[in-house]
Amino acid sequence: MTTTETAQQYRTETAITPVWTVPRRSGDWLRQTEPTILELIAEAQQELLIISFAVYNVPQIVEALLAALQRNVKIQLVVEIPEAADKIPFGILQAFPTHLLEQLEIYY
């Protein structure tokens, strides 16, 4: 296989798609956060990188993350440390059960 063919194969097999939710100027949301995250988790095949300021206890997201782990998806989370930032009164340790936290790569 030539270098060009190898590079093309890598580009084909490696897909990085940023996903974010933001409000329109009117205050309406362009995309709903929970369905967007659930779709992203469900479609993950090898790796999943989630970067989030706020982490809430949403049972459907916990279930989806556990299902992804069952599919051998490597999951990395980059999250805010609310205790240090003093911006929100909860964090990932309160939002996710221990058995899920033990299987994730978490970066603060």
C-alpha positions in Angstrom: 0.0 0.0 0.0 1.4 3.4 -0.9 1.6 6.4 1.4 -1.2 8.1 -0.4 -3.4 5.0 -0.2 -2.6 4.7 3.5 -3.5 8.3 4.2 -6.7 8.0 2.2 -7.7 4.9 4.2 -6.9 6.7 7.5 -9.1 9.7 6.5 -11.9 7.3 5.5 -11.7 5.3 8.8 -11.2 8.2 11.1 -14.1 10.5 11.6 -14.1 13.4 14.1 -17.4 15.3 14.3 -17.7 18.1 16.8 -21.2 18.4 18.3 -22.5 21.3 20.3 -25.8 22.9 21.3 -26.2 26.6 21.4 -29.2 28.9 21.8 -30.4 31.0 18.9 -30.5 34.7 19.5 -34.2 34.4 20.3 -33.4 32.0 23.1 -34.6 28.9 21.3 -32.2 26.0 21.0 -30.8 24.9 17.6 -30.3 21.4 18.9 -31.6 19.8 22.1 -28.6 18.7 24.2 -29.9 15.3 25.5 -31.0 13.8 22.2 -27.8 15.1 20.5 -25.6 13.4 23.2 -27.7 10.2 23.1 -27.3 10.0 19.3 -23.6 10.6 19.5 -23.1 7.9 22.1 -25.3 5.4 20.2 -23.3 6.0 17.0 -19.8 5.7 18.6 -18.0 2.6 17.4 -14.4 2.9 18.7 -13.8 6.1 20.7 -15.9 8.8 22.2 -14.6 12.1 23.6 -17.1 14.2 25.5 -16.1 17.7 26.8 -18.7 19.3 29.0 -18.9 22.1 31.5 -21.9 20.7 33.3 -22.7 17.1 34.0 -26.2 16.2 35.0 -27.7 12.9 36.3 -29.7 11.8 33.2 -30.5 8.1 33.4 -30.8 7.7 29.7 -27.3 9.1 29.2 -25.9 6.8 31.9 -27.6 3.8 30.2 -26.2 4.9 26.8 -22.7 5.2 28.1 -22.9 1.7 29.7 -24.2 0.3 26.4 -21.2 1.9 24.6 -18.8 0.4 27.0 -20.4 -3.0 26.3 -19.6 -2.4 22.6 -16.0 -1.8 23.7 -16.1 1.9 23.0 -13.3 3.8 24.7 -14.9 6.8 26.5 -13.0 9.9 27.6 -14.7 12.7 29.5 -13.2 16.2 30.0 -15.2 17.9 32.7 -15.1 21.0 34.9 -14.3 20.5 38.6 -17.3 22.4 40.1 -15.9 22.2 43.6 -12.8 24.1 42.5 -14.5 26.4 40.0 -17.4 27.2 42.4 -19.7 27.6 39.5 -22.2 24.8 39.7 -23.2 22.9 42.9 -22.7 19.4 41.5 -20.2 17.4 39.4 -19.5 14.2 37.7 -19.1 12.3 40.9 -22.7 13.1 41.9 -24.1 12.6 38.4 -22.7 9.2 37.4 -22.8 5.9 39.4 -19.5 4.6 40.7 -19.6 1.5 38.4 -19.7 3.8 35.4 -17.1 6.2 36.7 -14.7 3.3 37.1 -14.8 2.4 33.4 -14.3 5.9 32.0 -11.2 8.0 31.4 -11.9 11.3 33.2 -9.9 14.4 32.8 -10.4 17.6 34.8 
